[in-house]
Amino acid sequence: MALEFRLPDLGEGLTEGEIVKWLVRPGEQVKEGQPFVQVETDKALVEIPAPSSGVVLALLAQEGERVQVGKVIAVFGEPGERLPEPPQESAPPSRPASVGVVGTLEEAPEEELQEVPETREVAALPGVRRLAKELGVALEALHGTGPGGRITEQDVRRAAEAKSKPKAVRKYDMYGYLERIPL
C-alpha cells in the first residue's frame, strides 16, 4: 500500500519550506527513521526522517522548490510496488516534468535514471544561505571560518566583495619595470 508523505509543520507559524537536498532516490530502500530529505525553513535546516521502512516510489518536489506545509512531497511503498495511477482529470497534473516515477532500480529503463552530481556538504545557517543566493556566491566554493568549518555571513560578504573588486592593472615601463598605477 503506497504511503503519501506530506511536508509536516516544522515549527510554529511556518507555512512552507524549501527542499534543499534529497538524501534518497526513487527506487531506493529506506528504513523507518532514516533521514531522507533536508528542508530549510525561515529558522532552521531540518533533516526529515522516513515515516516507515520501504521503497521510495516517487519524489514529487525538486531541490530548490518551495513547498507548502501539507503538500505531498514523496511516496513510499513495498518492494516491487508501483505508484498507483492518478485518476483522469481534465487538467494536466501539476507535478514537474523532470521528476521521475520509478518502481525499483532494476525495473527502471536506463534513460530514466539521471546522474546526480556529487557535491560536498556545506555547513551554513539558512540566513547565510539566503544571503549567498542574493549576492550570487556559490557556498560550495567557500571554506568556512566559523566553528566546525561553518560558513559565516562574513565569509559570504568577503567572497562577494572579492568578486566585485576590479582586478589590479599592471603596466610595465620600457625597461620592464612594473609601474604603479592608481585605480
N, C-alpha and C positions, 0 to 999 in steps of 0.2 A: 504494500500500500504506500503510495507516494505521500511524502510529508512536505508541505509547503512551509518554508521558513520565512517569516515576516521580520522586517527590521524592528527590533524591540525599542521601547522607550528607554534610552540610555541615561537619562537624567531628568531632573525636574524642569519642566518647561521647554525641553528640547523637542523640536518638531521634525528635524531632518538630520542626516549625517552624510558624509562623503565617503564613498568606498575608496580607500587608499590602496589596498592590495589584497588580492585573493591569495590565500595560502594553500588552496587546493585547486584541482582542475576537474572538469566533467569526466566522469568515469572512474574517479579515484575513490578508493576505500577510505572511510573515516571512522574514528571511534568517538563515542559519546564523550564530550568534554574537550576534545582536541580543538585547538584554535583553527578556524577555517577562513576568517576574514578580518581585516583591520579596517575599522571605521573611525573617521575623525569627526568630532563634534566641535562646537564652539569652545568647549572647555578641555577636551582631552582626546588622546588617541587610544582607542579601545580595541582589544582583540576579542572577538566574539567566539565562544566555543560551539561546537556542533551539538545540536539538541539530542541526537541519537546516533547510534552506530549504523552504518550502511554505506551506500554508494552515492556519490554526488551525481544526480541525474542532469541538473542544469544550473547554471549561474545566470541570473536574469538581470544583472546590473553590471555595467562596465566600470573598470577602475577610473577614478576621477569623477564619476557621476554622483550628483547629489540626489539622495533618496529620502522620501518622506517616511516617517515612522508608520509602521503598519503595512508597507508595500512588500510584496513577496520578492525576495532577493535570491533565493536558492530553493532547489527541490531535491530532497533526499529520498532514497528508496532502497529496496533489497537488491542484492547482486542478480544480474540478468533482467531486472525490471526495466521497462521502457516508460518514458514520460507519457502520461495519458494525453490524447489529442484534445485540444480545446474545442468547445462547441463552435459550430459555424456561426459567424457574426457577419453583419453587413459591412462593418468597418474592419480594416486590417488590424492585427494585434499591435499593441504599442511597444513591443519588445524591440530592442536594437537589432538590426540585421546581422551584425557581426558576432552576436552571442550564439555559440554553437550548442545544440542539444544533442547529447550523445549518451547512449545506453551504457556501454562499457568500452574500455580502450581496445579490447580485442575485436569488438564488432564495428568499430568506427572506421569508415573509409579513410585512407591515407590523407586525402586532400582536406578533410575536415579538421585534422589536428594541426594546431598552429604552434610554431616555435615561440616560446616565451623567452625574451632576452633576460640574461642574468644581470641583476643589479645588486649592489651592496646595500645592506640595511642602513638607513640614515636615522640617526638619533636627533630629533628636533621636536620642539613643542609645536602644537598647532598654530600658535601665533607667529612663530618663526617661519613655519611652512607657508603660511599665508603671505607674509612679508616677502619671502623669496619668490613666490609666484608673481606678486605685484611688481617686484623690481627686475624680474626676468633672470634670476640667479638659479643655476642648477645646484641643488643641495648635494647631489652625488659627487660633484667636483670639489667640494669643500672638506676641510679637515677641521673638526670642531675643537674649540679651545675650552669648552665647558667641562663639567665633571663627567668622567667616563667617555670623553670624546664627543659629547653632545654639541651640536651646532647651536651657537647663540645668535641673538639679534645683531650683536656687534660683528660677528663673522660674516653675516649676510650683508650688512651695510658696507663693510670693508670691501667685500667682493664686488658689490655694485659700484662703489666709488672707483675701484681699480679698473673696472670695465669701462667707466665713462671718462676716465682721465685721458687726455691726449698723450700720445707717445712723445718722448723727448726727441727733438730733432738734432741730429748730429751733422755737423758740417766741418769739412777739413779744409785748411788753407792750402796754398800751392806747394807747401813744403811737406804736407802730410800730417801736420799737427792738428789736433782737434780744437776747433774754436767753440767757445761757449756762446750759445745764442739764447737770449732771454725769451721766454714764452709770453 
